[in-house]
Amino acid sequence: MKTLSRRRFGALSLATLTTSALPITTWAQASGSPRRIIVGYPAGGTLDQTARRVAEAWRKQGTITMVDNRSGAAGRLANSQLKRERADGNTLLCTHTSALSIYPHVYTKLMYDAVADFVPITPVVSATCALAVSSAVPASVKTLADYVKWVQQSPSNAMYASPAAGSMAHFLGFQFSEAAKLKLQHVGYRGSAPAMNDLLGAQIPAYLGFVADFLPYLQSGKLRILAVSGDKRSRFIPGVPTFPEQGFGAITGVESYGIFAPPGTPEGVVKTLHDEVLASTRDPALVAGFEEVGLELFTLTPKAYERYIQTERDKWSPVVRASGFKSEE
């Protein structure tokens, strides 16, 4: 399946400490600097908001924490930075799980080892994808079956957009395209904002993005959501059925945003960081903030998160291979 570009489409290290069981606040204070969470995208997006809400909860717990936005290369620059940081619990990374599960199958120049360069702490939230159509699509199209028939009758509209080429949304769309025998062309944007602008302006017929992208516009009449990608309905739009409910049982996928430490971080530090993240999720303000942007709490133990990432990596490998998509960026 072809992918169209948007243009074409119109100070102390832990080794010097006598124990790895010291409280995190002690590590930060001993180093003389606040804890830092690296994020590979600009401020304002849901990944950035996840990191900032965790940082704020940690501040309330007494640990000064700052977010360090390092945009570029679809988050890969920030991801690759983690392996160069000290494994002392002071510098962490907040990134989407697909950076470790899908990206290794997509990018020929990944800049990091998705296994060796990351120590999983825990996912923090999950984000469900959804397929929406614009007002350019007839009002009679209300289900996936309706959409399939409409595209078959108007093949010039056999396309869908996603927030980025190589994203989970991209490959969920590919799976749907194959299952429905539509051969939809993919339009890869650089972020959800420009894609949403074109969807709301009826410049594109369909967009597969995150539920959070659509929530502010549900009452606008400028879009309709046909399906969500979870194995159960989204709590934010419970009236919208899943892909499996509509006969596309193999199409499921939920993104998650997690916290990672540099390679070599001792187990004692990992456990304490994990406990600190879980403590932050008990902050009602943090939970409410996530819900405002369509994110649900999702946590695992470090070992369980490691297994989860590997399962996701195995799941998406044949999908990416079947799509034929590779990025040379």
C-alpha positions in Angstrom: 0.0 0.0 0.0 1.4 3.4 -1.0 1.9 6.1 1.6 1.3 9.7 0.3 3.1 12.6 1.8 1.0 15.6 2.9 2.6 17.7 0.2 1.7 15.3 -2.4 -1.8 15.2 -1.1 -2.8 18.8 -1.2 25.9 14.8 39.7 26.2 12.0 41.7 25.9 8.8 39.8 24.3 5.9 41.5 27.6 4.0 41.4 29.0 6.4 44.0 26.1 5.9 46.4 26.3 3.2 49.1 22.8 1.9 48.5 20.2 1.9 45.7 17.4 2.1 48.1 17.7 5.8 48.9 14.5 7.8 48.3 14.3 9.5 44.9 14.2 12.9 46.5 17.6 12.1 48.0 19.1 11.3 44.6 17.8 14.6 43.1 18.9 16.7 46.0 22.4 15.0 46.1 22.9 15.8 42.4 22.1 19.4 43.0 19.6 19.4 40.1 15.9 18.6 39.7 14.7 15.4 38.1 14.2 15.6 34.3 11.7 13.8 32.1 12.7 13.9 28.4 9.9 14.1 25.8 10.5 13.8 22.1 7.7 16.1 21.0 6.7 19.8 21.4 4.7 21.0 24.4 1.0 20.7 24.3 0.5 17.2 22.9 -0.9 14.3 24.9 2.5 12.7 25.4 3.9 16.0 26.7 0.8 16.5 28.9 1.3 13.0 30.4 4.9 13.8 31.4 3.9 17.3 32.8 1.1 15.8 34.9 3.4 13.2 36.4 6.0 15.9 37.0 3.4 18.1 38.8 2.4 15.1 40.9 6.0 14.5 41.9 6.5 18.1 42.8 3.6 17.8 45.2 5.4 14.8 46.7 8.5 16.9 47.2 10.6 16.0 44.1 11.2 19.0 41.8 10.8 17.7 38.3 11.1 19.4 34.9 10.0 18.3 31.4 12.7 18.6 28.7 11.1 18.8 25.3 13.5 17.6 22.5 11.5 17.5 19.3 12.7 15.9 16.1 12.7 12.7 14.1 9.3 11.5 15.3 10.6 11.3 18.9 13.7 9.3 18.0 16.2 12.0 19.0 14.8 12.1 22.5 14.6 8.3 22.7 18.2 8.0 21.6 19.3 10.5 24.2 18.3 8.3 27.1 21.2 5.9 26.7 23.6 8.8 27.2 22.2 9.8 30.6 23.4 8.6 34.0 21.5 5.7 35.4 20.9 7.4 38.7 17.1 8.0 38.6 17.5 11.7 37.9 16.8 11.6 34.1 13.9 9.6 32.6 12.1 9.4 29.3 8.4 9.6 28.6 7.6 8.1 25.2 4.9 6.0 23.5 5.3 2.3 23.6 5.2 2.0 19.8 8.6 3.7 19.8 9.9 0.4 21.1 7.4 -2.0 19.5 6.6 -0.6 16.0 9.5 1.8 15.2 12.1 -1.1 15.1 10.2 -2.5 12.2 9.7 0.8 10.4 12.9 2.9 10.6 16.1 1.9 8.9 18.0 4.5 11.0 16.4 4.1 14.4 19.4 5.6 16.4 18.7 3.3 19.4 18.4 -0.3 20.4 14.7 -0.8 21.4 15.7 -3.5 23.9 19.1 -2.6 25.3 18.8 1.1 25.6 15.7 1.3 27.8 14.7 0.2 31.3 10.9 0.1 31.5 9.4 1.6 34.6 5.7 1.5 33.9 3.1 2.7 31.3 1.1 5.6 32.7 -1.8 6.0 30.4 -3.4 4.3 27.3 -4.8 6.0 24.3 -7.4 4.4 22.0 -7.5 5.1 18.2 -10.7 5.8 16.3 -11.7 6.1 12.6 -13.6 9.3 11.9 -15.1 10.6 8.6 -15.5 14.3 7.6 -18.7 16.1 6.6 -17.8 15.4 3.0 -18.9 11.8 3.6 -22.7 11.4 3.2 -24.7 11.5 6.5 -26.0 8.0 5.7 -22.5 6.6 6.4 -22.8 5.6 10.0 -21.0 2.3 10.3 -17.9 0.6 8.9 -20.2 -1.4 6.5 -21.7 1.9 5.2 -18.2 3.3 4.8 -17.0 0.3 2.8 -19.9 0.5 0.4 -19.4 4.3 0.0 -15.8 3.9 -0.8 -16.5 1.1 -3.3 -19.0 3.4 -5.0 -16.6 6.4 -5.0 -13.1 5.0 -5.4 -11.6 8.5 -5.6 -12.2 8.7 -1.8 -10.3 5.5 -1.1 -7.8 7.1 1.3 -7.4 7.8 5.0 -5.1 10.0 7.0 -3.1 9.3 10.2 -1.0 11.6 12.5 2.2 10.2 11.1 3.5 7.6 8.7 4.8 4.6 10.7 2.4 5.2 13.6 0.0 2.7 15.1 -2.9 4.5 13.5 -1.2 4.1 10.1 -1.0 0.4 10.5 -4.5 0.0 12.0 -5.7 1.7 8.8 -3.6 -0.7 6.7 -5.2 -3.7 8.4 -8.7 -2.3 7.9 -7.9 -1.5 4.2 -6.8 -5.1 3.6 -9.6 -6.7 5.6 -12.2 -4.6 3.8 -10.5 -5.1 0.4 -10.5 -1.4 -0.2 -6.8 -0.7 -0.9 -7.0 2.6 0.9 -4.1 5.0 0.3 -2.5 6.4 3.4 -1.9 10.1 3.9 0.7 10.6 6.5 0.6 14.0 8.4 3.2 15.5 10.7 1.0 15.4 13.8 -2.6 15.3 14.7 -3.3 19.1 14.6 -2.9 19.6 10.8 -4.7 16.3 10.1 -7.6 17.4 12.3 -7.7 20.8 10.5 -8.1 19.1 7.2 -10.7 16.6 8.5 -12.8 19.4 10.0 -12.4 21.4 6.8 -13.5 18.3 4.7 -10.2 18.3 2.9 -9.8 14.6 3.7 -12.6 12.0 3.9 -11.3 9.9 6.8 -8.8 10.1 9.6 -7.5 7.5 11.9 -6.3 9.2 15.1 -6.6 9.1 18.8 -10.0 9.5 20.5 -8.6 12.5 22.3 -8.2 14.2 18.9 -12.0 14.1 18.3 -13.5 14.8 21.8 -13.6 18.7 21.4 -15.5 18.4 18.1 -18.1 15.7 18.7 -21.0 18.2 18.7 -19.7 20.3 15.8 -21.3 18.2 13.1 -18.0 18.3 11.2 -17.1 14.7 11.8 -18.5 11.3 12.7 -16.7 8.5 14.5 -17.3 5.1 13.0 -15.1 2.7 15.2 -12.6 2.5 18.0 -9.5 0.3 18.0 -9.7 -1.2 21.5 -11.0 -4.6 22.3 -13.7 -2.8 24.3 -15.5 0.5 23.8 -13.9 3.7 24.8 -15.3 5.1 28.1 -15.2 8.6 26.4 -17.4 7.6 23.5 -19.3 4.5 24.7 -21.8 4.8 21.8 -19.1 4.0 19.2 -18.6 0.3 18.5 -15.2 -1.3 18.1 -13.7 -2.7 14.9 -14.3 -6.3 16.1 -18.0 -5.5 17.0 -18.4 -4.6 13.3 -16.9 -7.7 11.9 -13.2 -6.8 11.8 -12.0 -8.9 14.7 -8.2 -8.7 13.9 -8.1 -4.9 14.1 -7.2 -3.9 17.6 -4.5 -1.7 19.0 -4.2 0.7 21.9 -1.2 3.0 22.3 0.3 3.7 25.7 2.7 6.3 27.1 5.3 5.0 29.5 8.3 6.1 31.7 11.7 4.6 31.0 15.1 4.9 32.8 18.6 4.7 31.2 20.2 1.3 30.6 22.1 0.1 33.7 19.6 1.6 36.2 19.8 -0.7 39.3 16.7 -2.7 40.2 16.3 -0.9 43.5 16.1 2.4 41.7 13.6 1.0 39.1 11.4 -0.3 41.9 11.4 3.1 43.7 10.7 5.0 40.5 7.8 2.6 39.8 6.4 3.1 43.2 6.7 6.9 42.8 4.7 6.8 39.5 2.0 4.7 41.1 1.9 7.2 44.0 1.4 10.0 41.5 -1.6 8.2 39.9 -3.4 8.5 43.2 -3.5 12.2 42.8 -7.2 13.1 41.8 -5.9 16.1 39.8 -3.7 13.9 37.7 -6.5 11.5 37.0 -8.9 14.3 36.1 -6.3 15.9 33.9 -5.8 12.7 31.9 -9.5 12.2 31.5 -9.9 15.7 30.1 -7.7 14.7 27.2 -9.1 11.3 26.6 -6.4 9.2 28.4 -7.0 6.3 30.7 -4.7 5.2 33.6 -2.7 2.1 32.7 0.1 0.8 34.8 2.2 -2.4 35.0 5.2 -3.6 37.0 8.5 -3.1 35.2 8.8 -6.8 34.3 5.2 -6.9 33.1 5.8 -3.8 31.0 8.9 -5.4 29.4 6.8 -8.4 28.5 4.0 -6.2 27.2 6.4 -4.3 24.9 7.8 -7.6 23.5 4.3 -8.9 22.9 3.5 -5.7 21.0 6.7 -5.9 19.0 5.8 -9.4 17.9 2.2 -8.4 17.1 3.1 -5.5 14.8 6.1 -7.1 13.0 4.1 -9.0 10.4 1.7 -6.1 10.0 4.5 -3.7 9.1 6.1 -6.2 6.9 2.9 -6.9 5.0 2.4 -3.1 4.5 5.7 -2.8 2.8 6.3 0.5 4.5 9.9 1.5 5.5 11.2 4.9 6.4 14.7 6.1 5.5 14.5 9.2 7.6 
